[in-house]
């Protein structure tokens, strides 16, 4: 400092130089502070990124550290002590920085000759800017124990304290975290859950039914048999303590999936119905995610977008991926590949069998085609091409063109099959010795005119429609007609010797019109003959009409035994009797002596000129006789008289037989 006398003696130019020096020094100090602040911000960003990676790695390891998913394995006592010491130091640094920023004092710069050239000491303000921002008054207390608050520090001591704290730890913000895992209850930092659907209301004072229990910012899915859905409701008004919600801050929500076999889908919702989730994130086993929710926003959880999720669809339209690296499995369902060659690695296969491979004409050289089969039912055109060597073609179907300039040789044991088409040959082109066993084509005519077949060998089947058989005998062998076959001589004459065909060999059918003589033969049973015309001989011991009666015409009819006539009986003197013979009772029961009576009947058998043979039957106490029988067309009338001395006591009978005339 200059004395008042010295200041009085200073020239105005000196004052200006001093002012310029101070201004220059101030600008240099500000530039150094800005550079230091930028470096510190970059360092904090790197530390934050590293902390997040370690937090994710620790979260993935929770499944191994917490085998029962309900309690955390306690750390060693020495590690706990180190962590508490680090936490105390970090808290003291934070408070000191906050006080320096609140006091707003910036120490004066040291003399120019005392300033180090390489790394000037930062001011308390710079240190305060590098320190973490003080937490709001309503922010939840840290889960780790915090030591007693240090005594107030004077403004002039702040910079040294900051430097001392910084020199003590290269990473003063690096803290280890232990999270108590449980379903509900006091002290639970990371809430576990199971089941297909779970819901946590961040604005509730009774999280998941636990009274006076807010929902933490950490959730872990435990193993069971379900794919899971976790619905996080009202995160923008999350409670940091019972009855108090956070506002104007970012809430960090950490979720881990410890279910080995199932997926976990996290949804952010406005209400408990969650009809339309504001955002979703799907996780496989071992995945973890940290999402952020703005308390002044719309309850949406902002999940990181740099991580792929297997249950979502990503749209890279308008984007360019310069290098995908190594892709183990990919399914391309559209678009095109241009500007790049596709190379299939050694031992690998480019499989397009499920779709269509489109190529330009002549794009594949013949040398690149290996063994296999062309697609069936397709047409391939080699017009204008020359195949200098077809190699060995196992099967070929030639439907046109010609084979010229070479012989066609069929290898041993193989067949030249032209059965489906026509083999055209010149006359006498095939020698008889080249014709082997087989069947000549049916419905064709073969002419051997002018040829002599010296020996036909054995002909199993022959249809000889003309010519003569000279000098040939058949009697040297039997002619056998096999089962199901027919010896047909219907167009000619079959000459047989007497008794050459046994009766048992004659089947059903109709004898030809002619005269057959069975003289001297006995038919023991002729069976049933439906129609017979017997013009002579005798019929002995045969019942005619035993089952069904019919008409008969006889020259002489003689009965050596009893002649039976079927009769009809009628109890009234008027009515119908449809019988050719029968008995009719009279209606009169007391015909007087010398009295007359008549009986009239209708009958379909009666004719006007047909004779009727009738007689009157006796009556009691009287004697009746037939006086007259008058035939009529469809009827007849009889007349009787009681020639006895006494009257008949009861009816009498008329016996009748009607004879038909021809």
MOJO-V384890 format. One record per residue. N is the residue number from 0. RES is the residue in one letter. PSI is psi in degrees with one decimal (none if undefined). BURIAL is b if it has 24 or more other ideal C-beta (glycine too) atoms within 12 Angstrom, else e. Layout:
n: <N:N>
res: <RES:RES>
psi: <PSI:PSI>
burial: <BURIAL:BURIAL>
This chain:
n: <0:1:2:3:4:5:6:7:8:9:10:11:12:13:14:15:16:17:18:19:20:21:22:23:24:25:26:27:28:29:30:31:32:33:34:35:36:37:38:39:40:41:42:43:44:45:46:47:48:49:50:51:52:53:54:55:56:57:58:59:60:61:62:63:64:65:66:67:68:69:70:71:72:73:74:75:76:77:78:79:80:81:82:83:84:85:86:87:88:89:90:91:92:93:94:95:96:97:98:99:100:101:102:103:104:105:106:107:108:109:110:111:112:113:114:115:116:117:118:119:120:121:122:123:124:125:126:127:128:129:130:131:132:133:134:135:136:137:138:139:140:141:142:143:144:145:146:147:148:149:150:151:152:153:154:155:156:157:158:159:160:161:162:163:164:165:166:167:168:169:170:171:172:173:174:175:176:177:178:179:180:181:182:183:184:185:186:187:188:189:190:191:192:193:194:195:196:197:198:199:200:201:202:203:204:205:206:207:208:209:210:211:212:213:214:215:216:217:218:219:220:221:222:223:224:225:226:227:228:229:230:231:232:233:234:235:236:237:238:239:240:241:242:243:244:245:246:247:248:249:250:251:252:253:254:255:256:257:258:259:260:261:262:263:264:265:266:267:268:269:270:271:272:273:274:275:276:277:278:279:280:281:282:283:284:285:286:287:288:289:290:291:292:293:294:295:296:297:298:299:300:301:302:303:304:305:306:307:308:309:310:311:312:313:314:315:316:317:318:319:320:321:322:323:324:325:326:327:328:329:330:331:332:333:334:335:336:337:338:339:340:341:342:343:344:345:346:347:348:349:350:351:352:353:354:355:356:357:358:359:360:361:362:363:364:365:366:367:368:369:370:371:372:373:374:375:376:377:378:379:380:381:382:383:384:385:386:387:388:389:390:391:392:393:394:395:396:397:398:399:400:401:402:403:404:405:406:407:408:409:410:411:412:413:414:415:416:417:418:419:420:421:422:423:424:425:426:427:428:429:430:431:432:433:434:435:436:437:438:439:440:441:442:443:444:445:446:447:448:449:450:451:452:453:454:455:456:457:458:459:460:461:462:463:464:465:466:467:468:469:470:471:472:473:474:475:476:477:478:479:480:481:482:483:484:485:486:487:488:489:490:491:492:493:494:495:496:497:498:499:500:501:502:503:504:505:506:507:508:509:510:511:512:513:514:515:516:517:518:519:520:521:522:523:524:525:526:527:528:529:530:531:532:533:534:535:536:537:538:539:540:541:542:543:544:545:546:547:548:549:550:551:552:553:554:555:556:557:558:559:560:561:562:563:564:565:566:567:568:569:570:571:572:573:574:575:576:577:578:579:580:581:582:583:584:585:586:587:588:589:590:591:592:593:594:595:596:597:598:599:600:601:602:603:604:605:606:607:608:609:610:611:612:613:614:615:616:617:618:619:620:621:622:623:624:625:626:627:628:629:630:631:632:633:634:635:636:637:638:639:640:641:642:643:644:645:646:647:648:649:650:651:652:653:654:655:656:657:658:659:660:661>
res: <X:X:X:X:X:X:X:X:X:X:X:X:X:X:X:X:X:X:X:X:X:X:X:X:X:X:X:X:X:X:X:X:X:X:X:X:X:X:X:X:X:X:X:X:X:X:X:X:X:X:X:X:X:X:X:X:X:X:X:X:X:X:X:X:X:X:X:X:X:X:X:X:X:X:X:X:X:X:X:X:X:X:X:X:X:X:X:X:X:X:X:X:X:X:X:X:X:X:X:X:X:X:X:X:X:X:X:X:X:X:X:X:X:X:X:X:X:X:X:X:X:X:X:X:X:X:X:X:X:X:X:X:X:X:X:X:X:X:X:X:X:X:X:X:X:X:X:X:X:X:X:X:X:X:X:X:X:X:X:X:X:X:X:X:X:X:X:X:X:X:X:X:X:X:X:X:X:X:X:X:X:X:X:X:X:X:X:X:X:X:X:X:X:X:X:X:X:X:X:X:X:X:X:X:X:X:X:X:X:X:X:X:X:X:X:X:X:X:X:X:X:X:X:X:X:X:X:X:X:X:X:X:X:X:X:X:X:X:X:X:X:X:X:X:X:X:X:X:X:X:X:X:X:X:X:X:X:X:X:X:X:X:X:X:X:X:X:X:X:X:X:X:X:X:X:X:X:X:X:X:X:X:X:X:X:X:X:X:X:X:X:X:X:X:X:X:X:X:X:X:X:X:X:X:X:X:X:X:X:X:X:X:X:X:X:X:X:X:X:X:X:X:X:X:X:X:X:X:X:X:X:X:X:X:X:X:X:X:X:X:X:X:X:X:X:X:X:X:X:X:X:X:X:X:X:X:X:X:X:X:X:X:X:X:X:X:X:X:X:X:X:X:X:X:X:X:X:X:X:X:X:X:X:X:X:X:X:X:X:X:X:X:X:X:X:X:X:X:X:X:X:X:X:X:X:X:X:X:X:X:X:X:X:X:X:X:X:X:X:X:X:X:X:X:X:X:X:X:X:X:X:X:X:X:X:X:X:X:X:X:X:X:X:X:X:X:X:X:X:X:X:X:X:X:X:X:X:X:X:X:X:X:X:X:X:X:X:X:X:X:X:X:X:X:X:X:X:X:X:X:X:X:X:X:X:X:X:X:X:X:X:X:X:X:X:X:X:X:X:X:X:X:X:X:X:X:X:X:X:X:X:X:X:X:X:X:X:X:X:X:X:X:X:X:X:X:X:X:X:X:X:X:X:X:X:X:X:X:X:X:X:X:X:X:X:X:X:X:X:X:X:X:X:X:X:X:X:X:X:X:X:X:X:X:X:X:X:X:X:X:X:X:X:X:X:X:X:X:X:X:X:X:X:X:X:X:X:X:X:X:X:X:X:X:X:X:X:X:X:X:X:X:X:X:X:X:X:X:X:X:X:X:X:X:X:X:X:X:X:X:X:X:X:X:X:X:X:X:X:X:X:X:X:X:X:X:X:X:X:X:X:X:X:X:X:X:X:X:X:X:X:X:X:X:X:X:X:X:X:X:X:X>
psi: <141.9:143.6:168.7:-33.1:-42.4:-40.9:-33.6:-33.6:-13.4:136.2:156.7:-33.8:-35.9:-38.7:-41.2:-40.9:-40.7:-40.5:-41.9:-38.9:-43.4:-40.9:-43.1:-42.8:-40.3:-43.0:-39.8:-41.2:-40.9:-42.0:-41.1:-40.6:-42.5:-42.8:-41.4:-38.5:-42.8:-44.1:-40.7:-40.6:-43.6:-39.6:-41.6:-39.2:-41.9:-43.0:-38.2:-42.8:-42.8:-38.7:-41.7:-40.9:-42.5:-34.8:-41.6:-42.1:-39.5:-38.8:-38.7:-28.2:-3.2:-30.8:-31.6:-32.3:-20.8:76.9:-32.6:0.8:12.5:-16.4:155.2:138.2:123.9:142.4:164.6:153.7:-37.9:-36.1:-38.5:-41.7:-42.1:-41.5:-40.6:-39.6:-42.3:-40.0:-42.0:-44.1:-42.9:-39.7:-39.1:-40.4:-41.1:-43.0:-38.7:-43.8:-39.0:-38.8:-40.2:-43.4:-35.1:-37.4:-33.1:18.0:134.6:118.7:149.7:151.6:148.9:167.5:154.0:-41.5:-18.0:-6.7:130.6:144.4:-30.1:-47.3:91.3:147.0:130.3:155.1:172.2:-33.4:-42.7:-41.7:-38.2:-34.4:-30.8:-24.0:156.7:147.8:135.7:140.3:148.8:160.0:-26.5:7.0:142.9:148.2:151.7:141.1:-19.3:148.6:138.8:137.4:176.9:148.4:131.9:161.9:159.7:146.6:137.6:155.8:-39.6:-12.3:-5.6:-46.9:-43.1:-38.5:-42.0:-43.6:-38.5:-42.6:-39.6:-39.1:-22.3:-33.4:127.0:-29.8:81.3:-19.5:-5.4:109.0:146.1:147.2:137.1:124.3:122.3:126.6:134.7:167.2:-53.8:174.7:161.8:141.4:-2.4:118.5:-34.0:114.1:127.1:154.7:156.5:179.1:162.9:-36.4:128.8:148.9:136.8:126.8:106.6:-15.6:2.8:146.2:-6.0:69.1:121.5:37.5:-3.3:120.0:137.7:43.6:114.2:161.6:131.9:179.3:17.3:135.4:140.8:128.8:126.2:166.9:133.0:-158.2:20.4:141.4:137.7:153.8:126.2:118.3:117.6:114.3:136.7:52.6:-22.9:-10.6:41.2:143.1:133.6:-12.9:167.9:124.5:-0.5:126.8:148.4:144.7:144.0:23.2:171.9:124.2:128.2:126.6:121.2:132.0:136.7:144.1:107.1:12.8:117.8:-37.0:-2.5:161.4:163.7:126.8:122.6:131.3:140.6:133.8:154.8:-32.7:-179.3:-20.9:-40.4:49.9:-40.3:101.7:143.5:-30.3:156.3:157.6:125.8:136.8:140.7:-179.5:137.6:-5.8:152.3:154.6:145.7:116.6:163.8:138.4:128.1:123.8:-12.4:12.6:-141.8:32.5:14.3:134.0:124.9:108.9:154.2:141.5:1.1:-4.1:128.9:146.0:133.8:-12.0:6.8:166.5:131.2:136.5:114.9:26.3:132.4:-1.1:157.7:121.8:108.2:-31.4:114.6:-6.7:-142.1:120.1:116.7:-44.8:134.0:141.8:113.6:115.2:9.9:177.7:-162.0:159.9:114.5:154.9:12.7:148.0:147.9:118.8:124.8:123.7:163.0:131.7:2.2:170.6:136.0:100.7:113.1:23.5:-25.8:-6.6:-140.6:129.9:113.0:124.7:155.1:158.5:135.6:18.7:-25.8:117.4:151.2:-30.7:-16.2:-3.6:119.8:-176.3:149.9:-160.1:129.8:152.2:132.2:163.2:27.8:162.8:126.9:131.5:116.9:22.7:133.8:-4.7:153.4:121.8:104.3:-28.6:109.7:-0.4:-144.7:115.4:112.4:-39.0:130.2:139.6:96.3:114.7:10.1:174.3:-162.1:158.1:112.3:158.6:8.6:159.3:148.3:115.2:126.2:123.4:163.9:134.4:1.9:171.6:136.7:104.5:111.1:26.3:-27.3:-9.1:-142.3:129.6:112.9:125.1:155.1:161.4:139.1:23.5:-24.0:120.4:148.7:-30.9:-15.6:-4.8:118.9:-176.9:149.7:-161.7:126.5:149.0:132.7:160.7:28.7:160.1:125.9:130.4:122.2:23.5:132.3:-4.2:154.3:121.0:103.8:-29.1:114.3:-8.2:-139.2:120.0:110.5:-33.1:130.8:136.1:96.9:110.8:4.9:178.3:-169.6:153.8:107.7:135.2:19.6:138.4:146.5:-18.4:-4.5:-7.0:165.1:145.0:114.0:125.5:118.0:169.2:132.4:-0.4:167.5:134.6:103.7:110.6:25.3:-25.5:-8.3:-144.6:131.0:114.1:124.7:157.5:161.7:137.5:21.5:-22.9:121.7:146.2:-33.6:-16.2:-3.6:119.3:-169.9:157.2:-163.4:127.0:146.4:154.7:125.6:-170.5:125.3:135.9:120.5:25.6:134.4:-3.2:156.2:123.9:103.2:-30.3:107.2:1.4:-142.2:120.2:109.0:-34.5:130.0:137.8:96.7:116.1:9.4:175.1:-165.0:155.9:112.6:139.3:32.7:131.9:121.3:124.4:31.5:-36.0:-51.4:118.1:149.7:-174.9:157.2:143.0:126.3:146.2:-49.9:126.7:115.0:134.3:117.3:-13.1:-134.2:136.7:116.4:134.5:129.3:129.0:156.1:147.4:132.0:133.5:8.3:151.5:-8.7:142.5:-156.4:138.8:103.2:56.5:151.5:-15.7:160.5:-167.4:136.9:127.4:144.2:158.1:-19.8:127.2:-4.9:63.4:121.5:166.7:137.2:16.7:158.5:152.3:150.2:151.6:122.8:132.3:149.3:146.2:134.9:-16.5:-14.7:138.0:158.3:-31.7:14.2:127.9:146.6:124.7:121.5:160.6:157.4:138.0:162.7:161.9:159.8:130.7:-7.2:174.5:116.8:147.6:153.0:123.7:-42.6:147.4:112.7:106.1:146.5:170.1:109.5:12.2:169.1:155.3:132.1:148.7:127.1:159.9:139.3:103.0:4.1:166.5:-14.9:157.8:151.7:134.9:82.4:170.1:165.4:176.0:152.0:119.0:131.2:151.0:125.1:131.3:136.5:135.1:152.8:none>
burial: <e:e:e:e:e:e:e:e:e:e:e:e:e:e:e:e:e:e:e:e:e:e:e:e:e:e:e:e:b:e:e:b:b:e:e:b:e:e:e:b:e:e:e:e:e:e:e:e:e:e:e:e:e:e:b:b:e:b:b:b:e:b:b:e:b:b:e:e:b:e:e:b:e:e:e:e:e:e:e:e:e:e:b:e:e:b:b:b:b:b:b:b:b:b:b:b:b:b:b:b:b:e:e:e:e:b:b:e:b:e:e:e:e:e:e:e:e:e:e:e:b:b:b:b:b:b:b:b:b:b:b:b:e:e:e:e:e:e:e:e:e:e:e:b:e:e:e:e:e:e:e:e:b:e:e:e:e:b:b:e:b:b:b:e:b:b:e:e:e:e:e:b:b:e:b:b:b:b:b:b:b:b:b:b:e:e:e:b:b:b:b:b:b:b:e:e:e:b:b:b:b:b:b:b:e:e:b:b:e:e:e:e:b:b:b:b:b:b:b:b:b:b:b:e:e:e:b:b:b:b:b:b:b:b:b:b:b:b:b:b:e:e:e:e:b:b:e:e:b:e:b:b:b:b:b:b:b:b:b:e:e:b:b:b:b:b:b:b:b:b:e:e:e:b:e:e:b:b:b:b:b:b:b:b:e:b:b:b:b:b:b:b:b:b:b:e:b:e:b:b:b:b:b:e:e:e:e:e:b:e:e:e:e:e:e:e:e:e:e:e:e:e:e:e:e:e:e:e:e:e:e:e:e:e:e:e:e:e:e:e:e:e:e:e:e:e:e:e:e:e:e:e:e:e:e:e:e:e:e:e:e:e:e:e:e:e:e:e:e:e:e:e:e:e:e:e:e:e:e:e:e:e:e:e:e:e:e:e:e:e:e:e:e:e:e:e:e:e:e:e:e:e:e:e:e:e:e:e:e:e:e:e:e:e:e:e:e:e:e:e:e:e:e:e:e:e:e:e:e:e:e:e:e:e:e:e:e:e:e:e:e:e:e:e:e:e:e:e:e:e:e:e:e:e:e:e:e:e:e:e:e:e:e:e:e:e:e:e:e:e:e:e:e:e:e:e:e:e:e:e:e:e:e:e:e:e:e:e:e:e:e:e:e:e:e:e:e:e:e:e:e:e:e:e:e:e:e:e:e:e:e:e:e:e:e:e:e:e:e:e:e:e:e:e:e:e:e:e:e:e:e:e:e:e:e:e:e:e:e:e:e:e:e:e:e:e:e:e:e:e:e:e:e:e:e:e:e:e:e:e:e:e:e:e:e:e:e:b:e:b:e:e:b:e:e:e:b:e:b:b:b:b:b:b:b:b:e:b:e:e:b:e:e:e:b:e:b:b:b:b:b:b:b:e:b:b:e:e:e:b:e:b:e:b:e:b:b:b:b:e:e:b:b:b:b:b:e:e:b:e:b:e:e:e:b:b:b:b:b:b:b:b:e:b:e:e:b:b:e:e:b:b:b:b:b:b:b:b:e:e:e:e>
